[in-house]
């Protein structure tokens, strides 16, 4: 069953063949996290209708909102709109408001068939206005279809985020001198008793590092985070906590 989380689908052969490095997935992860919306998965798929439909089916079972990147242009490999329509059991239709917007933006009366593809959408789709941009975001049943060009993706993403709930997370950290195997028992006990609070453990392997493990504690409630932080300080091996701020390297 879908939860109040988001899922990303990055569409493009160019990403899977390393012709370009994906910038949109990492940006989306950062911006969703800042808003307090969990990102449950990022799927990268080729410019293939069946592959996109399959990813959409999985994403819709897991997340309330889906954000796609790429595949909404006028060329032969832009198949995201068709795939979304197929996944939702909708027809592909032409939106009169999009057609009018394209004509007005390009200052032409006649549009080529390729240009008119930009006005296509799954039946029942709505438009989300984007301040400072020529074109809005296409949305249908919680699926937001964004362009793959990072500059335009970033601009349209902010308009999408404005429609989602805002519940920022509180994040606190502990930097430890101990190794993970030395803190595992204490960490497991605290995590088990506080399953609603996200606790992360990240070892550092560089021999000259100022700490061995970074712990993160995050939740929408600052009080819950503070409570777990203090509990960890008590349960972790004595003297293992170096700081709550990242230690500076000597020199």
ZAKEKOL-57549 format. One line per 5 residues: number of its first residue (from 1); their letters; for each residue x, y, z of C-alpha. Coordinates in steps of 0.1 Angstrom, whole numbers, plus 2048, in hexadecimal, padded with zeros to 3 digits. Layout:
ZAKEKOL-57549
NUM> A> X,Y,Z | ...
END
This chain:
ZAKEKOL-57549
1> XXXXX> 800,800,800 | 80D,822,7F7 | 819,838,814 | 81F,85D,817 | 841,85A,806
6> XXXXX> 84F,861,7E4 | 85F,84C,7C9 | 875,858,7AD | 878,849,78A | 895,855,776
11> XXXXX> 88F,84F,751 | 8AB,84E,737 | 8C2,837,724 | 8DD,852,728 | 8DD,84D,74E
16> XXXXX> 8DF,827,74C | 8FB,829,732 | 90F,843,746 | 90D,85C,72A | 902,874,745
21> XXXXX> 902,873,76B | 8E0,876,77B | 8DD,896,78F | 8B8,895,794 | 8B5,877,7AB
26> XXXXX> 8CD,885,7C5 | 8BD,8A8,7C3 | 89B,898,7C9 | 8A7,884,7E6 | 8B6,8A3,7F7
31> XXXXX> 897,8B9,7F1 | 87E,89F,7FC | 892,899,81B | 892,8BE,823 | 86D,8BE,821
36> XXXXX> 869,89F,836 | 85B,889,81A | 86B,866,81B | 879,85A,7FA | 874,835,7F9
41> XXXXX> 885,82C,7D8 | 896,83A,7B9 | 891,825,799 | 8A7,82B,77A | 897,81D,75A
46> XXXXX> 89E,81F,735 | 889,833,71C | 871,815,719 | 84C,815,71F | 84A,7F3,72F
51> XXXXX> 867,7FB,746 | 857,81B,752 | 835,80B,757 | 845,7F0,76C | 857,809,781
56> XXXXX> 837,81E,785 | 824,7FF,791 | 83D,7F8,7AC | 840,81C,7B6 | 81A,821,7B9
61> XXXXX> 818,804,7D2 | 833,814,7E8 | 82F,839,7E6 | 814,854,7E5 | 827,86A,7CD
66> XXXXX> 83D,861,7AF | 854,879,79E | 862,870,77C | 880,880,76B | 884,880,746
71> XXXXX> 871,873,728 | 858,88F,723 | 866,8A1,705 | 85C,89F,6E0 | 874,885,6D3
76> XXXXX> 86F,860,6CC | 87F,855,6ED | 869,86B,702 | 850,851,70E | 849,85A,732
81> XXXXX> 826,869,72C | 81B,84B,718 | 828,833,733 | 817,846,74F | 7F6,845,73C
86> XXXXX> 7FA,820,736 | 803,819,75B | 7E3,82C,766 | 7CD,81D,74C | 7C7,83F,73C
91> XXXXX> 7C7,84C,718 | 7E1,865,70C | 7CF,885,704 | 7DA,8A8,6F9 | 7D5,8C3,713
96> XXXXX> 7C7,8E3,702 | 7D7,8F9,71D | 7F9,8EA,716 | 7F5,8EE,6F1 | 7EB,913,6F6
101> XXXXX> 809,918,70D | 821,909,6F4 | 813,91F,6D8 | 815,93E,6EE | 838,936,6FA
106> XXXXX> 846,92F,6D8 | 832,94A,6C7 | 825,933,6AB | 803,92B,69E | 80C,909,68E
111> XXXXX> 81D,8EE,6A3 | 82F,8D0,695 | 823,8AD,69F | 843,8AA,6B4 | 83B,8CB,6C6
116> XXXXX> 818,8C0,6CD | 825,8A2,6DF | 82F,8BA,6FB | 80A,8C0,701 | 801,89B,706
121> XXXXX> 7F8,88E,728 | 7E6,871,738 | 7C1,877,739 | 7B7,889,759 | 7D9,899,75E
126> XXXXX> 7DC,8BB,76E | 7F7,8D6,76C | 80C,8E4,788 | 817,907,782 | 83D,90F,785
131> XXXXX> 847,932,78E | 862,93F,776 | 85D,923,75D | 84B,922,73B | 83B,900,740
136> XXXXX> 829,8F0,75E | 82D,8CE,76D | 817,8B2,760 | 807,89F,77C | 7EF,881,77C
141> XXXXX> 7E4,86C,79A | 802,877,7AF | 81B,871,793 | 82F,891,78B | 840,890,769
146> XXXXX> 85F,8A6,769 | 87A,8AC,74E | 89B,89B,74F | 8B0,8BB,749 | 8BD,8C2,76C
151> XXXXX> 8B8,8E8,76A | 893,8E4,761 | 88E,8C6,778 | 89A,8DB,796 | 883,8F8,78D
156> XXXXX> 864,8E2,789 | 86D,8CD,7A7 | 868,8EB,7BE | 845,8F0,7B1 | 83D,8CB,7B8
161> XXXXX> 84C,8CC,7DB | 835,8EA,7E3 | 817,8D3,7DE | 824,8B9,7F7 | 821,8BA,81D
166> XXXXX> 83D,8CB,830 | 84A,8B9,84F | 86F,8BF,852 | 885,8A6,864 | 89B,8AD,882
171> XXXXX> 8BD,89E,87E | 8D8,899,899 | 8F9,887,896 | 912,876,8AC | 936,870,8A2
176> XXXXX> 947,852,8B2 | 96A,845,8B8 | 95D,821,8BA | 959,809,89D | 937,7FC,892
181> XXXXX> 93C,7DA,8A1 | 942,7EA,8C3 | 922,7FE,8C2 | 90B,7E6,8B1 | 8FB,7D7,8D0
186> XXXXX> 8F2,7F9,8DF | 8E7,806,8BE | 8D0,7E9,8B8 | 8C0,7EC,8DA | 8B8,811,8D6
191> XXXXX> 8AC,80D,8B2 | 895,7F1,8BC | 885,806,8D8 | 882,824,8C1 | 878,816,89F
196> XXXXX> 865,835,896 | 885,849,897 | 89E,845,87A | 8C1,83C,887 | 8DD,838,86E
201> XXXXX> 900,82B,873 | 91B,834,85A | 93F,827,85E | 95D,83B,853 | 97A,826,844
206> XXXXX> 995,841,83E | 9B2,839,855 | 9B8,85E,85E | 993,865,865 | 98A,878,885
211> XXXXX> 96E,860,88D | 965,83C,885 | 93F,83D,883 | 925,858,87D | 902,852,88C
216> XXXXX> 8E4,866,880 | 8C3,869,892 | 8A5,879,880 | 880,87D,885 | 866,898,880
221> XXXXX> 865,89D,8A6 | 883,8AF,8B4 | 87A,8A2,8D6 | 87B,87E,8CA | 89D,883,8BA
226> XXXXX> 8AB,893,8DA | 89E,876,8EF | 8AE,85C,8D9 | 8CE,870,8D7 | 8D1,870,8FD
231> XXXXX> 8C9,84B,8FF | 8E4,843,8E6 | 8FD,857,8FA | 8F5,842,919 | 8F5,820,907
236> XXXXX> 914,824,8F1 | 936,819,8FE | 944,832,917 | 95A,84B,906 | 950,842,8E3
241> XXXXX> 93D,862,8DC | 955,87C,8CE | 93D,898,8C5 | 91B,8A1,8B7 | 92C,8B6,89C
246> XXXXX> 943,8A8,882 | 967,8A9,890 | 980,8BE,87C | 99E,8AD,86E | 9BF,8B8,87D
251> X> 9D3,8CF,868
END
